């Protein structure tokens, strides 16, 4: 999931942003011979994510820094757990502290939130997936975190799947016209998804042979009826008003996919500290 070259480019740019022309506090305090040992500890229960990114931050700062993780991505961690031990040059350990924590706290928070949602629908076959409501230029890391937390993934970008939304339907004139027009130029490797607000639109999307039908902000009763109407002719996705208090009932309707921006956009960072 985490492409090494993209990850390194991202971390390099983040280090440039954070360090600027130099860490004027650390560089005036730390001697070249100064060394530190650090412990990465969690102050919350959750799902760990971001180990490789954390390591990459320090690898770019100094090959002299040694890091031993006691857990891996996807592991359940408990408040008070020692996640890793670090040792090396004091200057680089201090310079990389905030950035390395930013990555692992954010990614672990998303993995933890996703896990909560997937656990909430465990009795059903539906999968929780993310949306494109991600942090600009951070999507790869957020999607990795969703996958690590037990969720599944929606499209990576606009070129992955032809998703016909309400404004596209208005532009084309109808669902039927939109599907027909896109299908003429679409690769056999891509799917067409149609966002439907009503059961009438669901019926039209079925007739147009959409590959995926999204039930957008429908009631539980509407979703149940839509699942019966579709009857396996398309993948059924539910979206809108998805939170921890509603997700189980949504899954009970028989939908295949439940998409939620909340697992990324509203996930709190996991409280992880680096104590030197």
HELIX and SHEET records of a PDB file:
HELIX    1   1 UNK A    4  UNK A   19  1                                  16    
HELIX    2   2 UNK A   26  UNK A   29  1                                   4    
HELIX    3   3 UNK A   51  UNK A   61  1                                  11    
HELIX    4   4 UNK A   90  UNK A   95  1                                   6    
HELIX    5   5 UNK A   97  UNK A  120  1                                  24    
HELIX    6   6 UNK A  139  UNK A  148  1                                  10    
HELIX    7   7 UNK A  166  UNK A  172  1                                   7    
HELIX    8   8 UNK A  175  UNK A  185  1                                  11    
HELIX    9   9 UNK A  199  UNK A  207  1                                   9    
HELIX   10  10 UNK A  220  UNK A  230  1                                  11    
HELIX   11  11 UNK A  247  UNK A  251  1                                   5    
HELIX   12  12 UNK A  262  UNK A  265  1                                   4    
SHEET    1   A 4 UNK A  66  UNK A  69  0                                        
SHEET    2   A 4 UNK A  82  UNK A  89 -1                                        
SHEET    3   A 4 UNK A  35  UNK A  42 -1                                        
SHEET    4   A 4 UNK A 272  UNK A 275 -1                                        
SHEET    1   B 2 UNK A  46  UNK A  47  0                                        
SHEET    2   B 2 UNK A  76  UNK A  77 -1                                        
SHEET    1   C 6 UNK A 127  UNK A 129  0                                        
SHEET    2   C 6 UNK A 257  UNK A 259  1                                        
SHEET    3   C 6 UNK A 235  UNK A 239  1                                        
SHEET    4   C 6 UNK A 212  UNK A 216  1                                        
SHEET    5   C 6 UNK A 192  UNK A 196  1                                        
SHEET    6   C 6 UNK A 162  UNK A 164  1                                        
END                                                                             
